[in-house]
Amino acid sequence: MQSFIKQHHTTGLVWSKTGPIAPASLLDSSLVPSAPCVPPPPPPPGPPPVFTEDDSKPQTGNATPQHSALFAQLNQGMGITKGLKHVSDEQKTHKNPNLRSQASPVKNKDPQPVSSLKAAAQKRPPLLELEGKKWRVENFEQKHDLVIEETELKQVVYVFGCNNSTLKVKGKINSIIVDNCKKLGLVFENAVGIVEIINSRGIQLQVLGTVPTISINKTEGCQVYLSKAALSCDIVSAKSSEMNILIPVGEDDYREFPIPEQFKTVWDGSKLVTEPSEIAG
């Protein structure tokens, strides 16, 4: 046996794959290695369910025919358009204006204009009150008798959103700010700080006493009436137009001087020199 194995089975015993199967009675259980007990694998899952339009229950039997029909339609290429209905030139609205007039367009409900909604949201009740050290004058329309009388040196006046109105400030105040107003007349006696006009239009400002600085920013149309005591004040302007300073002449007369809006800048060799343009007057 040893010589036979060395001659015919040099790499060890090889089991035949095509030979007959020996009966179990001839096999010695001691010679056959015992295989581990492995549970059988679970059965493969079935085909996925296919839902139809008329039945919500899954159907598994006709999934393959439906897929085949779908791919058959997709593989038609340009021939898939053969089933579409042909529209003649007489039925096309862009070639027949009469058909356009017959079609009744769908009318939506008229929405409320955006401008009216914005105006309603921004419209607030008028206010004139002292809040701490700040006088708030806000949202007045067509009001020409606004007066602030009991003022102190530490108080400030903030005027916002007033249109076509007139405000008079008595006594000595710290500063005054006019913001986002139109056609506003402001008359004040004395201010120890700045009087500033911002984002406004059509402002008339009159100084009865003294003020050190008047600032005009982003404003269209501003008339400043100075008193004789306020002729030494500084007037600063930026991004504004139609500005005029009125200087008192005599008792009740004024002389008007426009503030330049256009400037010319040149390099003199060491620095930039800016002066009003001759076109601006």
BELLINMO-V598062 format. One line per field, one symbol per residue. psi: psi as a letter, one per 40 degrees, with the letter a starting at -180 (. if undefined). A space follows every 50 residues. Layout:
# BELLINMO-V598062
psi->???
This chain:
# BELLINMO-V598062
psi->dddddddegdeihhhheeiihiiddehhdddhhhiihhiiiiiiiiiiih hideheiihedfddddddddddddedbeeeedeihhhiddehdeegdddd ddhhihhihhihiddddddddehiiihhihgbehhhhifihfhefhhhdg iideiihhhhfhhfihhhhiahidihhhhfihfhhhhiciheaihhhhfi hfhhhhhdbihdhhhhhfhhhhhhhiideeeeihhhihfiifhhhhhhha dfiihhhihiehihhiheddihhhiiidde.
